[in-house]
Amino acid sequence: MTEHIKLFIPGPIEVRDSILQAQTTPMIGHRGKPFEQLFASVQRKLRLVFYTSKRVLVSTSSGTGLWEGAARNCVSDDPQRGVLAGVCGAFSERWADVCARNGKHVTTVTVDAGKAIKPDMIRDAIKARNEPFDAIAIVHNETSTGIMNPLADIVAVVKELSPETLILVDAVSSLAGVKVDFDGLGLDVVLTSSQKCFGLPPGLAFAAVSDRVLERARTIKNRGYYFDFIELDKFLQKNNTPATPAISLLYALDRQLDDMLAEGLDARFSRHARLAGLTRQWAASQGFALFPEPGYESATVTCVSNTRGIEVSALNKYLATRHLHISDGYGALKGKTFRIAHMADLTEADMQELFSAMNDFLH
Ligand SMILES: *Cc1c(COP(=O)(O)O)cnc(C)c1O
């Protein structure tokens, strides 16, 4: 086996050995008592991490599957209503596209890459319409540009102007690294994937879902089966899943949730903020600018503008010799930016190891 290369990319992120090991627990059937106990244990702890007393659906898929689920369960086929999507980079653009591919009418509010969606833009989009939108789709943390959108302020505008509009949040690269208060903010769907701030291997996705969503879903035809929230909720109530879940990943999740709660959620969020601060400082100290507009920088992934014109692929080639790996810019931002993830279980020592290796390359 070649030596392991530590991942500082925004998914899949580095996974600790003890979490990888938890996946080797002997297999059980998913229709027996031991599985029910495992699933109940996971559910109780997931609700703490999502700050909800409602329910957290668990899907054997990546987060993209729940994008489809959110569109199919929350948005009717009525073109007068449809979904309002904030677009500020590659992931938010793709979610809007996924809504359209599921036959939903999509209205977009678009900003340039590196900019955040502002509450007033949402205010204008809602006011420009006679009928309320069925739903609004917001990506909390746009991983392609390192932008964190002002979620609470956007939510306040929707609640004020269009209370019946369901609020759907992609928190794929923020949840468990940043507090996303589902019940406190009155959100309707908050979805995330296992391979980002949860620090697990890819393959599971989670969505907190409000009662309003299930009521809405009952009125909507053609929700499909695999991502039908009503079906998932029905089985969840019996601590089970409609189809065979990724049981090995659930063992890893159970273990990781224990570790997360032992660290303390507030401490976990502070650690993410601290590592983000260190990464921004490192960038400035080496003469790089940050790509996001000031005030909206992500706490989980830093998108650095390549203002020094370095060859990002050469940097990563060098980092590989030090058993480290960062991310190039996403799509059109390749070479113009590079991204450093500081999420999940990464520590200050991990970041210092990375900074010192990058400094050796730069000098
Ligand atoms: C990674 C990511 C996705 C896609 O999630 P998958 O688990 O790869 O399907 C969606 N949205 C954001 C913001 C992401 O960072």
The ligand as an SDF file (V2000), in Angstrom:
LIG
                    3D

 15 15  0  0  0  0  0  0  0  0999 V2000
  -20.4220   18.3760   -2.2820 C   0  0  0  0  0  0  0  0  0  0  0  0
  -21.6000   19.2570   -2.4370 C   0  0  0  0  0  0  0  0  0  0  0  0
  -22.7820   18.8040   -3.0410 C   0  0  0  0  0  0  0  0  0  0  0  0
  -22.8830   17.4780   -3.7000 C   0  0  0  0  0  0  0  0  0  0  0  0
  -22.9800   16.5210   -2.7160 O   0  0  0  0  0  0  0  0  0  0  0  0
  -22.7600   14.9760   -3.0760 P   0  0  0  0  0  0  0  0  0  0  0  0
  -22.7530   14.3540   -1.7250 O   0  0  0  0  0  0  0  0  0  0  0  0
  -21.4520   14.9100   -3.8070 O   0  0  0  0  0  0  0  0  0  0  0  0
  -23.8930   14.5650   -3.9280 O   0  0  0  0  0  0  0  0  0  0  0  0
  -23.8670   19.6410   -3.0410 C   0  0  0  0  0  0  0  0  0  0  0  0
  -23.8120   20.8690   -2.5090 N   0  0  0  0  0  0  0  0  0  0  0  0
  -22.6930   21.3430   -1.9420 C   0  0  0  0  0  0  0  0  0  0  0  0
  -22.6980   22.7190   -1.3860 C   0  0  0  0  0  0  0  0  0  0  0  0
  -21.5570   20.5590   -1.8900 C   0  0  0  0  0  0  0  0  0  0  0  0
  -20.4410   21.0220   -1.3170 O   0  0  0  0  0  0  0  0  0  0  0  0
  1  2  1  0
  2  3  1  0
  2 14  2  0
  3  4  1  0
  3 10  2  0
  4  5  1  0
  5  6  1  0
  6  7  2  0
  6  8  1  0
  6  9  1  0
 10 11  1  0
 11 12  2  0
 12 13  1  0
 12 14  1  0
 14 15  1  0
M  END
$$$$
